[in-house]
Amino acid sequence: MINNSASSLVLRVFLKIFVPVVLFMAGISLAYYLSEARENIQALKQQDKLHIELQTVAFRHEFQSIISDLMVLSAHQQLRLIVDGFESVDYAALANEFLAFCKNKKMYDQVRYLDATGMEIVRVNFSRGHAAIVPAAQLQAKGERYYFRDTFRLDRGQIFVSPFDLNVEGGAIERPLKPTIRFGIPIFNSRGEKRGIIVLNYFGKQLIEHLEQFTRLSLAPSFDMLLNSDGYFLNGMRRDDEWGFMFPERKDKTFAQLFPTQRDNIMHSSSGQFRDHQGLFTFTSVFPLSEGLKSSSGSSEILGSSLKKLDANQYSWKIVSFTPHDSILGMTRELRVGLLFMNASFVLLIGVGAWYLARAMVRRQVVEDKIEHMAHFDLLTELPNRPLLYDRLGMALANAHRGKNILAVFFLDLDGFKGVNDSHGHEAGDQILIEVARRLEQCVRETDSVARIGGDEFVLVLTSITEPEAAEMIAKKVLARLAKPIIFNNESVTIGASIGIAFYPKDASTQDALLSKADAAMYSAKENGKNHYRFCS
């Protein structure tokens, strides 16, 4: 039996051992927590920068695709007959062409041809997955709308891109709200007379959905905001804050009103990142228009005129990613609880504490790896995506310049792929894209690159060729390999491809120029029979 004196000694010895150990463990835990918090914040900062960079690239690529569509429609043969005043003009044929275009693209709310007065002559609407030709009795006069006036005043070959606003029908803002960007080009007849315009109403919601997709992948709950050049929300934290420049009752719903202390830092700088008492802000300015495109300020009034014209360098948006302070703290909430629980019962539950630590570290690493992989590789085919293609092509060009070698760029678009999707379903389409990626990789060497840049478009960068004839052999090899049947669910599917080829340094010396010329050559191959290759002319 222990007397009081012995008990007191045991207690003192226990305290001498226990207190330093507790303090030591508490110190390690505190140091570890602060380190993890710093690493989490650093990972969040890197993630937000990467998200915004990817969004910017995606916006520009989408605009380039739309401009390409607009140019193709403006050169349509039936349209040329109409503007030249042929008596046997078939408006129904043009309407059917617009209808097929809408069904295929699924990204335009309206495709229209308007005459010189602004009257709609042919119009196709796309709504809820269905395209329809608008009857003649329902066509509207749009001569008072700013986008008609601003497009019609342009010269031949110039393109107008409207501000990002809401669609207007029958003189009122359409409900439910339909975010829209209008792309227009003037149409001239063979005598050089301006006869009307072609207008594409792009579903602006697609850009917003793309923005929100990245928000869902964030390490912490955050908000991705899209602002116009006046600081109004095109996509905001709350739906009631959006489109303030079109609704009189929302005129004060601006970024400056919601974030007055951060306004100057963000609105007056092209890009940056900072953290304050409210949270983490990452932002950049987006200039989606390529050089030569035209725009205007538009009008907040439904039938108002544009206040001023805008060039490509004046048409801008601002992407702002905002992670609130509470969300940042929430990133380490589980860690704080775990460390507290471990320090309270570390003798009995040290294993549990270690397991919580390992789980937190692996989970964070998995998220970072996933973000890194998504940034550089196509999720379906595992091929490099557009940003990684630009990186590799840049390195290849630098090496070719130093070694005075030639380099070939193939721009490849599948022929018949849409038919496979329509007849066999998207699952079959995905399997075909995977098989095409595998076959393309088999056609080139390890030092070459194969990338998928969207849909059924692929790019090959050949650094191992020594003469142009070698590129031609590879093109034939690719066409032969792709022509072999692909088996899916015991069914044989056959597709082809159109290939455009450009060489460095003969055709171009920059990444964009090489890709653009290879793309143009591919369209030439497609227009001349498909399933063939063409060199840049």
matplotlib code that plots the C-alpha trace (Angstrom):
import matplotlib.pyplot as plt

x = [0.0, 1.3, 1.4, 0.7, 4.4, 5.1, 2.0, 3.2, 6.6, 5.0, 2.9, 5.9, 7.9, 4.9, 4.5, 8.3, 7.9, 4.4, 4.5, 7.7, 6.3, 3.0, 4.7, 7.0, 4.1, 2.1, 5.1, 5.5, 1.8, 1.7, 4.7, 3.2, -0.2, 1.4, 3.5, 0.5, -1.6, 1.1, 1.4, -2.4, -2.5, 0.4, -1.3, -4.5, -2.7, -1.1, -4.4, -6.2, -3.5, -3.7, -7.5, -7.5, -4.8, -6.8, -10.0, -8.3, -7.0, -10.4, -12.1, -9.7, -10.0, -13.8, -13.8, -11.4, -13.8, -16.8, -15.0, -14.1, -17.8, -18.8, -16.4, -17.6, -21.3, -20.5, -19.0, -22.0, -22.9, -26.6, -26.1, -24.0, -26.8, -29.2, -27.1, -26.4, -30.2, -30.6, -34.3, -34.1, -33.0, -33.9, -34.3, -35.4, -32.1, -30.2, -32.5, -31.9, -28.1, -28.4, -30.6, -28.0, -25.2, -27.2, -27.9, -24.2, -22.7, -25.3, -23.6, -25.6, -29.0, -29.7, -28.2, -29.5, -29.2, -30.5, -30.9, -29.5, -32.5, -32.0, -34.9, -34.4, -34.6, -33.5, -33.4, -32.8, -33.4, -31.8, -33.5, -33.5, -31.5, -33.7, -33.1, -36.0, -36.4, -38.4, -41.5, -41.4, -44.4, -42.3, -39.2, -38.4, -36.9, -33.6, -32.5, -32.6, -30.4, -26.9, -25.3, -26.9, -25.8, -22.3, -21.9, -23.4, -21.0, -17.9, -15.9, -15.5, -13.8, -14.2, -16.0, -18.1, -18.2, -20.9, -20.5, -21.5, -25.1, -28.6, -30.7, -33.6, -36.7, -39.8, -38.2, -37.7, -35.1, -35.8, -36.9, -35.4, -32.3, -30.1, -26.5, -25.5, -22.5, -23.3, -20.8, -21.6, -20.0, -21.3, -22.2, -21.3, -22.5, -20.2, -20.4, -19.1, -22.4, -23.2, -26.4, -26.8, -25.1, -24.8, -25.2, -24.4, -25.9, -23.5, -24.7, -22.8, -23.9, -21.3, -18.5, -20.1, -20.5, -16.8, -15.9, -18.1, -16.6, -13.2, -14.8, -16.1, -12.6, -11.2, -9.3, -11.6, -15.1, -14.6, -16.3, -15.2, -16.5, -16.6, -16.7, -17.1, -14.8, -17.2, -17.1, -20.5, -21.0, -21.5, -21.1, -21.3, -21.5, -25.2, -27.6, -29.2, -25.9, -25.6, -26.3, -26.6, -26.0, -29.2, -31.5, -32.2, -32.9, -29.4, -27.4, -25.4, -24.6, -21.0, -17.7, -16.8, -20.0, -19.4, -15.6, -14.9, -11.4, -10.2, -11.7, -8.7, -6.2, -8.2, -9.8, -6.7, -4.2, -4.0, -3.5, -2.3, -3.0, -3.3, -4.8, -6.4, -8.9, -11.7, -9.8, -7.7, -8.2, -6.7, -7.5, -6.5, -7.7, -9.0, -8.8, -10.6, -10.6, -7.8, -6.3, -8.5, -11.9, -14.2, -16.7, -18.5, -19.7, -23.2, -26.2, -27.9, -31.1, -32.8, -33.1, -30.2, -27.1, -23.5, -21.7, -18.3, -16.4, -13.9, -10.8, -9.5, -7.3, -10.3, -12.6, -11.8, -13.3, -11.9, -11.8, -11.7, -11.4, -12.3, -11.8, -13.3, -11.3, -13.7, -13.1, -9.3, -9.7, -11.9, -9.0, -7.3, -10.4, -10.0, -6.3, -7.0, -9.5, -7.2, -4.3, -6.3, -7.7, -4.2, -2.6, -5.4, -4.9, -1.6, -0.5, -3.5, -4.3, -1.0, -1.7, -5.1, -3.3, -0.7, -3.5, -5.3, -2.0, -1.3, -4.8, -4.6, -1.2, -2.3, -5.6, -3.8, -1.3, -4.0, -5.9, -2.7, -1.7, -5.2, -5.1, -1.7, -2.8, -6.0, -3.9, -1.8, -3.5, -6.9, -9.0, -10.4, -7.4, -4.6, -2.9, -1.4, -3.9, -3.6, -1.5, 1.0, 1.0, 2.1, 4.8, 6.2, 5.9, 7.8, 10.6, 10.6, 10.9, 13.7, 15.6, 14.9, 16.2, 19.4, 20.0, 18.8, 16.4, 12.9, 9.8, 6.4, 3.0, 0.0, -3.5, -5.9, -9.7, -11.6, -14.0, -17.3, -16.9, -20.2, -22.1, -20.6, -21.7, -25.2, -25.7, -23.8, -23.9, -21.3, -19.9, -18.8, -17.5, -15.3, -14.0, -13.1, -11.3, -9.3, -8.4, -7.5, -5.2, -3.5, -3.0, -1.7, 1.0, 2.0, 2.6, 5.2, 8.4, 8.9, 10.6, 7.4, 4.2, 0.6, -2.0, -5.8, -6.9, -10.7, -13.5, -12.2, -9.1, -5.6, -2.2, 1.1, 4.5, 7.2, 10.7, 12.4, 11.9, 14.9, 13.0, 9.4, 9.0, 9.2, 6.2, 4.2, 5.0, 3.9, 0.7, 0.0, 0.8, -1.7, -4.5, -3.9, -3.8, -7.0, -8.8, -8.6, -12.0, -12.5, -14.5, -17.0, -19.6, -19.0, -19.7, -17.2, -16.8, -14.7, -13.6, -11.2, -9.3, -8.3, -4.8, -3.2, 0.7, 2.9, 6.7, 9.1, 10.8, 9.4, 5.8, 6.0, 8.3, 5.9, 3.6, 0.4, 1.3, 2.3, -0.9, -3.0, -1.5, -1.8, -5.4, -6.1, -4.5, -6.6, -9.8, -8.5, -8.1, -11.6, -13.2, -11.5, -12.8, -11.8, -9.7, -6.7, -3.7, -2.7, 0.5, 0.3, 0.2]
y = [0.0, 3.4, 6.1, 9.8, 10.7, 8.0, 9.0, 12.6, 11.5, 9.4, 12.3, 14.6, 12.1, 11.5, 15.3, 15.6, 12.9, 13.7, 17.5, 17.6, 14.9, 16.6, 19.9, 18.2, 16.5, 19.8, 21.7, 19.1, 19.1, 22.9, 23.0, 20.4, 22.1, 25.4, 23.7, 21.9, 25.0, 26.8, 24.0, 23.8, 27.5, 27.3, 24.4, 26.4, 29.4, 27.3, 25.6, 28.9, 30.2, 27.1, 27.2, 30.7, 30.0, 27.0, 29.0, 31.8, 29.3, 27.6, 31.0, 31.9, 28.5, 28.7, 32.1, 30.8, 28.0, 30.3, 32.6, 29.6, 28.6, 32.1, 32.3, 29.0, 30.1, 33.4, 31.7, 29.3, 28.9, 29.3, 32.5, 33.9, 33.2, 35.0, 38.2, 38.2, 38.3, 35.1, 34.5, 30.8, 31.5, 28.7, 30.2, 26.8, 25.3, 27.9, 27.4, 23.6, 24.2, 26.4, 23.8, 21.0, 23.4, 24.0, 20.4, 19.5, 22.3, 22.5, 25.6, 28.4, 29.6, 31.3, 31.2, 34.1, 35.9, 39.5, 41.7, 45.2, 46.6, 44.3, 42.1, 38.4, 36.4, 33.0, 32.0, 28.8, 28.4, 25.8, 25.1, 22.2, 20.0, 20.6, 22.9, 24.4, 26.7, 29.8, 30.3, 33.4, 34.9, 34.9, 36.5, 39.8, 43.2, 43.7, 46.9, 48.9, 46.5, 47.6, 44.4, 44.8, 48.3, 47.6, 44.6, 46.2, 49.1, 46.8, 46.3, 43.0, 40.3, 42.1, 40.4, 41.9, 40.3, 41.7, 42.3, 39.4, 40.2, 38.7, 37.7, 40.0, 38.7, 40.8, 43.9, 42.4, 40.4, 36.7, 34.6, 32.5, 34.5, 33.5, 34.7, 35.4, 36.6, 37.5, 37.1, 38.9, 39.3, 41.6, 39.9, 41.4, 40.3, 39.7, 43.4, 44.5, 45.7, 45.1, 43.0, 41.9, 40.1, 36.6, 36.5, 33.6, 33.8, 31.8, 30.1, 32.1, 29.7, 27.3, 29.6, 30.1, 26.3, 25.8, 28.4, 26.6, 23.2, 24.2, 25.6, 22.1, 20.7, 23.3, 22.2, 24.5, 25.9, 29.0, 31.3, 31.9, 35.3, 36.6, 40.4, 42.7, 45.7, 47.9, 45.5, 44.0, 40.4, 38.0, 35.2, 36.1, 34.7, 35.3, 35.1, 38.3, 40.2, 39.2, 41.3, 44.5, 46.6, 45.2, 45.6, 49.1, 47.6, 46.0, 49.0, 49.0, 45.3, 45.6, 44.0, 47.4, 47.4, 43.8, 44.1, 47.8, 47.4, 44.9, 46.9, 49.0, 46.1, 43.9, 46.2, 48.3, 45.4, 42.9, 39.9, 38.9, 37.1, 38.3, 37.2, 39.5, 39.3, 38.2, 35.4, 34.6, 36.4, 35.3, 37.2, 37.9, 39.9, 38.0, 39.4, 36.7, 38.5, 37.9, 40.9, 42.4, 41.5, 44.4, 45.0, 47.8, 48.8, 47.6, 49.3, 48.8, 49.8, 47.2, 49.3, 51.6, 52.2, 51.4, 54.3, 53.5, 51.1, 48.6, 47.0, 43.5, 45.0, 46.9, 43.9, 42.3, 40.4, 39.7, 36.3, 36.4, 33.3, 34.0, 31.6, 32.9, 32.9, 30.3, 28.0, 28.3, 27.4, 24.6, 23.0, 22.2, 21.6, 17.8, 18.2, 20.4, 17.9, 15.0, 16.6, 17.6, 14.1, 12.6, 14.8, 14.0, 10.3, 9.8, 6.8, 4.7, 6.2, 7.1, 4.6, 6.3, 9.7, 8.4, 7.0, 10.4, 12.1, 9.6, 10.0, 13.8, 13.8, 11.2, 13.0, 16.3, 14.7, 12.9, 16.2, 18.0, 15.1, 15.1, 18.8, 18.6, 15.7, 17.5, 20.5, 18.6, 15.5, 14.6, 12.7, 10.3, 9.3, 10.2, 12.1, 15.6, 18.4, 21.8, 23.5, 20.6, 20.5, 24.2, 23.4, 20.5, 22.3, 25.2, 23.0, 21.2, 24.5, 25.6, 22.4, 22.5, 26.1, 25.2, 22.1, 23.7, 20.8, 20.6, 19.9, 18.8, 19.5, 17.4, 18.7, 15.7, 15.7, 12.5, 11.8, 10.1, 10.4, 12.2, 9.4, 6.9, 9.0, 9.3, 5.7, 3.9, 6.4, 8.4, 5.3, 4.0, 7.4, 7.5, 4.0, 5.0, 8.1, 5.9, 3.5, 6.4, 7.8, 4.4, 3.9, 7.4, 6.8, 3.6, 5.6, 7.9, 7.6, 8.2, 11.5, 12.7, 14.0, 13.1, 15.4, 15.7, 19.3, 18.8, 16.8, 14.6, 16.8, 15.6, 17.2, 15.3, 17.0, 15.1, 16.0, 12.8, 13.5, 14.6, 15.5, 16.4, 13.1, 11.3, 13.3, 12.2, 8.5, 9.0, 10.6, 7.7, 5.3, 7.2, 7.1, 3.4, 2.6, 4.6, 2.9, -0.5, -1.4, -0.8, -3.5, -2.3, -4.6, -7.1, -4.4, -3.2, 0.6, 2.3, 5.9, 8.1, 11.3, 14.5, 15.7, 19.1, 19.3, 22.3, 22.4, 24.5, 26.6, 26.5, 27.3, 29.1, 29.6, 30.0, 27.6, 29.5, 30.0, 26.3, 25.1, 27.6, 26.6, 22.9, 23.5, 25.4, 22.5, 20.0, 21.9, 21.9, 18.1, 17.8, 20.0, 18.0, 14.5, 13.8, 10.9, 12.5, 14.7, 18.1, 20.1, 23.8, 25.9]
z = [0.0, -1.0, 1.6, 1.0, 0.7, -2.0, -3.8, -3.8, -5.2, -7.9, -8.9, -9.1, -11.2, -13.4, -13.9, -14.7, -17.4, -18.6, -18.8, -21.0, -23.3, -23.6, -24.3, -26.8, -28.6, -28.5, -30.1, -32.8, -33.5, -33.7, -36.0, -38.2, -38.3, -39.3, -42.0, -43.4, -43.4, -45.4, -47.9, -48.3, -49.0, -51.4, -53.2, -53.3, -54.8, -57.5, -58.3, -58.7, -61.0, -63.1, -63.2, -64.5, -67.1, -68.4, -68.5, -70.5, -73.1, -73.3, -73.9, -76.7, -78.4, -78.3, -80.0, -82.7, -83.4, -83.7, -86.0, -88.2, -88.3, -89.3, -92.2, -93.5, -93.4, -95.1, -98.1, -98.6, -102.3, -101.8, -99.9, -102.7, -105.1, -102.9, -102.5, -106.3, -106.9, -109.0, -109.9, -109.0, -105.4, -103.0, -99.5, -98.2, -99.2, -97.3, -94.3, -94.4, -94.5, -91.4, -89.8, -90.4, -89.1, -85.9, -85.2, -85.7, -83.6, -80.7, -79.5, -81.2, -80.0, -83.4, -86.9, -89.1, -92.4, -92.3, -95.3, -95.6, -93.7, -90.7, -91.6, -90.8, -94.1, -92.8, -89.2, -87.3, -83.6, -81.4, -78.1, -75.6, -78.0, -81.0, -84.1, -86.0, -89.0, -88.0, -90.3, -92.4, -90.5, -87.3, -88.7, -87.0, -88.0, -86.1, -87.9, -84.6, -82.6, -82.0, -83.2, -86.7, -87.1, -85.8, -88.1, -91.2, -91.1, -91.3, -94.5, -96.3, -94.3, -90.9, -88.1, -85.3, -81.8, -79.5, -75.8, -73.6, -72.7, -72.6, -75.6, -76.5, -78.3, -79.2, -77.7, -74.3, -72.4, -73.0, -70.0, -68.7, -69.1, -72.0, -71.9, -75.5, -77.6, -81.2, -84.0, -87.2, -90.6, -93.5, -96.8, -100.1, -103.6, -106.6, -107.5, -104.1, -102.8, -99.1, -99.0, -95.4, -92.5, -91.1, -87.3, -84.9, -81.4, -79.3, -76.1, -73.5, -70.8, -72.2, -71.1, -67.7, -67.2, -68.2, -65.5, -62.9, -63.8, -62.4, -59.3, -58.4, -58.6, -56.1, -53.0, -51.0, -51.7, -53.9, -56.4, -59.9, -61.1, -64.7, -65.0, -68.0, -68.5, -66.4, -63.4, -63.9, -63.1, -66.1, -63.6, -59.9, -56.4, -56.4, -59.4, -58.3, -58.8, -62.5, -65.6, -63.7, -66.8, -68.4, -65.4, -64.0, -60.6, -60.5, -61.6, -58.3, -58.5, -59.4, -58.2, -56.7, -54.6, -53.3, -52.8, -52.3, -50.7, -53.4, -56.3, -57.3, -56.9, -59.2, -61.7, -62.4, -62.7, -65.6, -63.4, -59.9, -56.7, -53.1, -49.7, -47.3, -44.4, -46.7, -48.4, -51.4, -54.7, -58.0, -61.2, -64.8, -67.7, -70.7, -74.3, -76.3, -79.6, -82.1, -83.9, -86.5, -84.9, -84.1, -81.2, -79.5, -76.1, -77.0, -75.3, -71.9, -73.7, -75.7, -78.8, -78.1, -80.1, -79.2, -77.4, -78.9, -81.1, -79.6, -81.1, -80.0, -77.3, -75.8, -75.6, -72.3, -69.3, -65.9, -64.3, -60.5, -58.3, -54.7, -51.9, -48.6, -45.4, -43.8, -46.8, -46.3, -42.6, -43.6, -45.6, -42.3, -40.1, -40.1, -39.4, -36.4, -35.0, -35.6, -33.9, -30.9, -30.5, -30.9, -28.3, -25.8, -26.1, -28.0, -25.8, -26.7, -30.1, -31.7, -34.5, -35.2, -35.3, -37.8, -40.0, -40.1, -41.0, -43.8, -45.1, -45.2, -47.0, -49.6, -50.2, -50.8, -53.1, -55.1, -55.6, -56.7, -59.1, -60.5, -61.1, -62.7, -64.9, -66.0, -66.9, -69.4, -70.6, -72.3, -69.8, -72.5, -74.6, -72.1, -75.0, -74.3, -74.5, -76.1, -73.4, -73.3, -77.1, -77.2, -74.6, -76.6, -79.9, -78.5, -77.3, -80.7, -82.6, -80.4, -81.0, -84.7, -84.8, -83.0, -85.1, -88.4, -88.9, -90.4, -88.3, -89.5, -87.9, -88.9, -88.2, -88.3, -88.2, -88.4, -91.3, -90.5, -86.7, -86.3, -88.1, -85.7, -82.8, -84.2, -85.1, -82.4, -79.5, -77.6, -75.9, -79.2, -80.2, -77.0, -77.8, -81.3, -80.1, -77.7, -80.5, -82.9, -80.3, -79.9, -83.6, -84.1, -81.4, -83.3, -86.4, -84.9, -83.0, -79.3, -80.0, -81.8, -80.1, -80.6, -79.0, -78.9, -78.9, -78.8, -80.3, -83.1, -83.8, -83.3, -83.9, -84.6, -84.2, -86.1, -85.0, -86.4, -90.1, -92.3, -95.5, -96.5, -98.3, -95.0, -93.7, -96.7, -96.0, -92.4, -93.6, -95.8, -93.0, -90.7, -93.2, -93.9, -90.2, -89.4, -92.4, -90.7, -89.1, -85.4, -83.6, -81.0, -79.4, -82.2, -84.8, -87.4, -87.7, -90.3, -90.3, -92.2, -91.6, -93.3, -92.7, -93.2, -93.1, -92.4, -92.2, -90.2, -91.4, -94.9, -94.1, -90.7, -87.8, -84.8, -83.0, -83.9, -87.5, -88.0, -86.4, -88.4, -91.7, -91.0, -90.0, -93.2, -95.2, -93.4, -94.4, -98.0, -97.8, -96.3, -99.0, -101.7, -101.0, -97.4, -96.2, -97.7, -96.8, -98.1, -97.7, -96.8, -100.0]

ax = plt.figure().add_subplot(projection="3d")
ax.plot(x, y, z, "-o")
ax.set_aspect("equal")
plt.show()
